């Protein structure tokens, strides 16, 4: 008689699957809660202890770790020596192994979980059973996912056995699963040891959704999520309207959310091609949106808007006057949602935790050919007090605008320069190979409102020529990191023009 071993923590569909195996002539072996569930359903189940002749011990830690179980799984049916050994030792083969693992992920999802509880939910026997069965995939069908129960039963009913192709697919699925399980354990333990950059970095992600295509239509793409700690990120957002998100939608919206997290007041960030194209802060959402929109009404067309405030009808109606790809907000009034959802393709996302800061352990990763670059997330805005280095000192209002601009410039591509006034970006010069070009682009985009505005630069000015351009445009204040060997040239140029300049001592390259 063929035999199947079943031991699952997730019992979804297990009774129906076991009934199908019984009807196909399989003897059922099981332990603990799975055995109890099957017997309550009226099925005849053989206890593993009856097979091994050894009782479960150590509070259930040792149940299946026995030669009479593992030899039955690992014996290669085409190897006469293996089969003779089974006969000599009176061991029966096991043909199907159905196991899923202790709920480690669910356990550590509780922020208050104690280390001892987490450790207790590290499965030992389960992965061992799975790996043994997967290693002997030609002879043993291994099932880790209830979604595969139907396929296995259908093939047994149709052909009397599971196909080689299905067995190999299930084998690969097991090693994928156990690798992710171990990586999750390793990741959790690293949060306790606080080892940021271990000798071996093992990461795991879970598929969130298939994407229509990648950056371009000829590229395939998927969206994966980290298993835990996703508050405030797009993987937690609920889509209320519109087409499925694309690769570029997700990448661009993620950049916009990064910028939004810098602001405590009501703020709107408009983004295009992974760069902010307008940022505005105000006492109410409508005004904040208009500030962001008016910064660059052309670039925001086909762009993304994110905000940390509940969207009202008046703002929704204003948003609907231009073509937007995505809106992300913590909530929407019912009438605002009605307005926005009138556009069937507009992607409307609700993210209640939108203002949640990222975990301190979060990492920034960039894949390069043949390797992976890993760094801390750029979670620091200022490292101490800013220092005024010019004869002209900024007013309180100008300092507020400079800090607003400093938050914004942190999230545009380097070389990045940004002009702002009254907590509104006026002109943005992102991603230039020359800082002078970035200054020129930002000033040009600012129009007549540039006079009296402030400028923020993500890194120092290597020469005084940038200050000359700003002085000619009527800029009143500059905030920049400082640190150039030619800082004194820029300071003198500011003093000559009556411009206040402050150094932060901290740069914000974004590549």
QUIZI-V598008 format. One record per helix or strand. SS is the DSSP state (h for helix, s for strand). FROM is the first residue (numbers start at 1). LEN is the number of residues. If there is no record, write none. Layout:
ss=SS from=FROM len=LEN
ss=SS from=FROM len=LEN
//
This chain:
ss=s from=3 len=5
ss=h from=14 len=10
ss=s from=27 len=4
ss=h from=32 len=9
ss=s from=46 len=2
ss=h from=48 len=5
ss=s from=57 len=1
ss=s from=62 len=1
ss=h from=67 len=8
ss=h from=80 len=9
ss=s from=96 len=4
ss=h from=104 len=5
ss=h from=115 len=6
ss=h from=125 len=11
ss=s from=141 len=3
ss=h from=146 len=14
ss=h from=164 len=30
ss=s from=205 len=6
ss=s from=222 len=5
ss=h from=234 len=3
ss=s from=238 len=4
ss=h from=247 len=14
ss=s from=267 len=6
ss=s from=275 len=7
ss=h from=285 len=11
ss=s from=303 len=5
ss=s from=311 len=1
ss=h from=313 len=7
ss=s from=324 len=6
ss=s from=332 len=1
ss=h from=334 len=7
ss=s from=347 len=4
ss=s from=363 len=6
ss=s from=371 len=6
ss=s from=387 len=2
ss=h from=396 len=14
ss=s from=417 len=4
ss=s from=424 len=6
ss=h from=435 len=16
ss=s from=454 len=4
ss=h from=465 len=9
ss=s from=477 len=4
ss=h from=487 len=11
ss=s from=500 len=4
//
